[in-house]
Amino acid sequence: MSTLTEVMTTTDAAGGRGAPGARSRRRGSYRPKYSSPLRPRKSVAFTLLMGIFVIYSLVPLVWLVINATKTQAGLFSSFGLWFDDEFVLFQNIWETLTYKDGIFLRWFGNTLLYVIVGAGGATLLATLAGYGLAKFRFTGRKAVFAVVLGAIAVPGTALAVPTFLMFSQLGLTNTPWAIIIPSLISPFGLYLIWVYAVDSVPTELLEAARMDGAGEFRTFFTISIRLLAPGIVTVLLFTVVATWNNYFLPLIMLSDPSWYPLTVGLNQWSAQATGVAAQPIYNLVITGSLLTIVPIVVAFLGLQRFWQSGLSAGSVKQ
């Protein structure tokens, strides 16, 4: 009897079934001492600085949207950051699409061609090369790493003239290949896939697939590519934006307006509007610029969730 009493006393003292503390917890009156979560610190100066950056980034876009709704005369007679009396956005869009037998649509199609083939091919090649460099050991691997880093440090404009001379000797200037072939190389995309594949694709998983008899291509396209998806989407975003906004290379490579991308074509329109025999097409230049940025904004917003998930997944090591 004394032993049972001692056990019950010990249980009560430890907060067991009959302890007053346990009864209070069951009634909901017990509260831990440190129950409130930590709140993030707020910085007024940092918030103000970020607000300035946001305004600085949005003002050109707001100006473009507002002025695309104005007539040619309204562009010079009204305030730039407010609407005019006449709202002619849809009329400006129609005139832009039909000006000179719809040359804008031809430039839009050329840009899509360069982006789909060039940026898509660059993403595929960067993924294959980066994955191979990350998961295979071979002689000269460190030299390849140094070459890739060196290629990232060289600006693309510095290579434009040598590329033009080489393509000129090959007879490829003034053709779509003069834009597509240089766009297939993305040193930064290769490096990004390389460093991402090191941790995102476990070597043990690849060894298990090889032991089951799967070949390298099957392992890559059924296992590795799913784990690399966030990194691939990130590289795709960078290459698409770079190809879509490419200006200097098409400018020196192409002389036939039928092969111009949107960037060079709109610059030609702008030159026509300001030249000696100026044409009143400022409203078409502004509306064309607005139509040019819409697809890239939609693509970025559509792929943003993959990009953000990839960055957050890569920041936590499992």
C-alpha positions in Angstrom: 0.0 0.0 0.0 2.8 2.4 0.8 4.5 1.6 -2.5 1.3 2.4 -4.5 1.0 5.7 -2.5 4.6 6.6 -3.4 4.1 5.9 -7.1 0.9 8.1 -7.1 2.7 10.8 -5.3 5.6 10.7 -7.7 3.2 10.8 -10.7 1.4 13.8 -9.3 4.7 15.6 -8.6 5.8 15.0 -12.2 2.6 16.5 -13.6 0.9 13.2 -14.3 -2.7 12.3 -14.6 -3.8 13.6 -11.2 -1.6 16.6 -11.1 -3.2 20.1 -10.8 -1.0 21.3 -13.7 -2.4 18.5 -16.0 -6.0 19.4 -15.0 -5.4 23.1 -15.8 -3.9 22.1 -19.2 -7.0 20.1 -20.0 -9.2 23.0 -19.0 -7.3 25.3 -21.4 -6.1 27.7 -18.6 -2.4 26.7 -19.1 -0.4 29.0 -21.2 3.3 28.6 -22.1 5.6 31.3 -20.9 6.9 32.2 -24.4 4.0 31.6 -26.7 4.1 34.7 -28.9 6.0 34.3 -32.2 8.8 36.6 -33.1 7.7 39.5 -35.2 10.0 40.8 -38.0 11.6 44.1 -37.4 10.4 47.0 -39.4 12.7 49.6 -40.9 11.1 52.9 -42.0 14.2 53.9 -44.0 14.4 50.6 -45.8 10.7 50.7 -46.6 11.0 54.2 -47.9 14.0 53.2 -50.1 12.1 50.3 -51.5 9.1 52.4 -52.2 11.3 54.8 -54.2 12.7 51.9 -56.2 9.2 50.7 -57.0 8.0 54.1 -58.1 11.2 54.5 -60.2 10.5 51.2 -61.9 6.8 51.7 -62.5 6.8 55.3 -63.8 8.1 54.4 -67.3 5.5 51.7 -67.6 2.7 54.0 -66.4 3.9 56.6 -68.9 3.9 54.1 -71.7 0.4 52.8 -71.0 -1.1 56.3 -70.6 0.5 57.7 -73.8 -0.5 54.7 -75.8 -4.1 56.0 -75.4 -3.4 59.4 -77.0 -3.4 60.7 -80.6 -0.3 62.1 -82.3 -1.3 65.7 -81.4 -2.3 64.7 -77.8 1.2 63.4 -77.1 2.6 66.9 -77.4 -0.3 68.9 -76.0 -1.1 67.0 -72.8 0.7 66.1 -69.6 2.8 62.9 -70.0 1.5 61.2 -66.9 -2.2 61.8 -67.4 -4.8 61.0 -70.1 -5.9 63.2 -72.9 -9.5 64.1 -73.8 -9.4 61.5 -76.6 -9.0 57.8 -75.7 -7.7 56.1 -78.9 -5.9 53.1 -77.6 -7.7 50.6 -79.7 -7.4 52.8 -82.8 -3.6 53.1 -82.2 -3.4 49.3 -81.8 -5.2 48.8 -85.1 -3.0 51.3 -86.9 0.1 49.7 -85.5 -0.8 46.3 -86.6 -1.8 47.4 -90.1 0.9 50.0 -90.8 2.9 49.2 -94.0 1.0 46.0 -94.7 1.3 44.7 -91.2 5.1 44.8 -90.9 4.8 44.9 -87.1 3.2 41.4 -87.1 6.1 40.2 -89.3 8.6 41.6 -86.7 6.5 40.0 -83.9 6.7 36.6 -85.7 10.4 37.0 -86.2 10.9 37.7 -82.5 8.9 34.6 -81.6 11.0 32.5 -83.9 14.2 33.8 -82.4 12.9 33.2 -78.9 11.4 29.8 -79.4 14.4 28.3 -81.3 17.2 30.4 -79.8 16.1 30.7 -76.1 14.5 27.2 -76.1 17.7 25.7 -77.6 19.9 27.6 -75.2 17.9 26.3 -72.2 18.1 22.7 -73.5 21.8 22.9 -74.2 22.6 24.6 -70.9 20.6 22.0 -69.0 22.3 19.1 -70.7 25.8 20.6 -70.3 25.3 21.8 -66.7 23.9 18.5 -65.6 26.7 16.6 -67.2 29.4 18.8 -65.6 27.7 18.5 -62.2 27.2 14.7 -62.2 30.1 13.3 -64.2 33.8 13.4 -63.5 36.2 13.6 -66.4 39.6 15.0 -67.3 39.6 18.7 -67.9 36.5 19.4 -65.8 38.2 22.3 -63.9 39.4 23.8 -67.2 35.8 23.8 -68.5 34.7 25.4 -65.3 37.3 28.2 -65.8 36.2 28.7 -69.4 32.5 29.0 -68.4 33.3 31.6 -65.7 35.4 33.5 -68.2 32.6 33.4 -70.8 30.2 34.9 -68.2 32.6 37.8 -67.6 32.8 38.7 -71.3 29.9 41.1 -72.3 27.9 40.0 -75.4 28.5 43.4 -77.1 32.2 42.7 -77.1 31.7 39.6 -79.2 29.2 41.1 -81.6 31.7 42.4 -84.2 33.8 39.2 -84.2 30.7 37.2 -84.6 29.5 39.4 -87.5 32.9 38.9 -89.3 32.7 35.2 -88.8 29.1 34.9 -90.0 29.9 37.2 -92.9 32.6 34.8 -94.1 30.2 31.9 -93.8 27.5 33.8 -95.7 25.0 33.7 -92.9 24.4 37.4 -92.3 21.0 38.8 -93.1 19.5 35.4 -92.3 17.6 34.1 -89.2 20.6 31.8 -88.4 22.7 34.9 -87.7 20.4 35.5 -84.7 19.5 32.0 -83.7 23.0 30.4 -83.6 24.6 33.0 -81.2 21.5 32.8 -79.0 22.0 29.1 -78.5 24.9 29.7 -76.2 24.2 30.8 -72.6 27.3 30.5 -70.3 25.3 31.9 -67.4 22.5 29.4 -67.9 25.0 26.6 -68.0 26.6 27.7 -64.8 23.3 28.1 -63.1 22.2 24.6 -64.0 25.6 23.3 -63.0 25.5 24.7 -59.4 21.8 23.8 -59.1 22.2 20.2 -60.1 24.9 19.6 -57.6 22.5 19.6 -54.7 19.1 19.1 -56.3 19.8 15.8 -57.9 21.1 13.2 -55.3 23.9 11.0 -56.6 22.4 8.1 -54.7 19.2 8.3 -56.7 21.2 8.2 -60.0 23.2 5.2 -58.7 20.0 3.4 -57.8 18.5 4.0 -61.3 21.7 2.7 -62.9 21.6 -0.5 -60.7 18.0 -1.0 -62.0 19.3 -1.0 -65.5 18.2 2.5 -66.6 20.5 4.2 -69.1 21.8 7.8 -68.7 19.3 9.3 -71.1 16.4 7.5 -69.5 17.6 8.5 -66.0 17.9 12.1 -67.1 14.6 12.5 -68.9 12.5 10.5 -66.3 14.2 11.5 -63.0 16.7 14.3 -63.2 14.8 16.7 -65.3 11.9 16.7 -62.8 14.3 17.6 -60.0 15.9 20.3 -62.2 12.6 21.8 -63.3 12.8 25.0 -61.1 16.3 25.7 -62.3 15.3 25.0 -66.0 12.5 27.5 -65.7 14.8 30.1 -64.2 17.3 29.7 -67.1 14.4 29.8 -69.6 13.2 33.1 -68.1 16.7 34.6 -68.5 17.2 33.4 -72.0 13.8 34.4 -73.2 14.2 37.9 -71.8 17.7 38.2 -73.3 16.6 37.1 -76.7 13.4 39.1 -76.7 15.3 42.3 -75.8 18.3 41.5 -78.1 19.0 44.7 -80.1 22.7 45.1 -81.0 23.3 41.7 -82.6 20.3 41.9 -85.0 21.2 45.5 -85.7 24.6 44.6 -87.2 23.6 41.2 -88.6 20.4 42.1 -90.5 19.8 44.6 -93.3 16.5 43.2 -94.6 13.6 44.7 -92.6 11.6 41.5 -93.2 13.9 39.7 -90.8 14.0 42.4 -88.1 12.9 41.6 -84.5 10.6 44.0 -82.7 13.5 45.9 -81.0 15.2 46.9 -84.3 11.9 47.4 -86.1 10.6 49.9 -83.5 13.9 51.7 -83.6 13.5 52.1 -87.3 10.1 53.6 -86.8 11.5 55.9 -84.2 14.2 57.1 -86.7 11.5 57.7 -89.3 9.6 59.8 -86.8 12.6 62.0 -86.0 14.4 62.2 -89.3 14.6 64.9 -91.9 11.4 63.7 -93.6 9.7 62.9 -90.3 6.5 60.9 -90.4 3.8 61.4 -87.7 4.1 57.9 -86.2 5.1 58.7 -82.7 1.8 57.2 -81.5 2.6 54.0 -83.4 6.1 53.8 -81.8 4.7 54.1 -78.3 1.8 51.7 -78.9 4.2 49.2 -80.6 6.5 49.4 -77.6 3.5 48.7 -75.3 2.5 45.6 -77.4 6.1 44.5 -77.3 6.4 44.3 -73.6 3.0 42.6 -73.0 4.1 39.0 -74.0 7.3 39.1 -71.9 5.4 40.4 -68.9 2.8 37.6 -69.3 5.5 35.0 -69.6 7.3 36.2 -66.6 4.2 36.3 -64.4 3.2 32.9 -65.6 6.5 31.3 -64.8 7.2 33.3 -61.7 5.7 30.7 -59.3 8.2 28.0 -60.7 11.0 30.4 -60.2 10.1 31.4 -56.6 9.5 27.7 -55.7 12.9 26.8 -57.1 14.7 29.5 -55.2 13.0 28.5 -51.9 13.6 24.8 -52.5 17.3 25.3 -53.2 17.8 27.4 -50.1 16.8 24.5 -47.8 19.0 21.5 -47.8 17.1 18.3 -47.1 
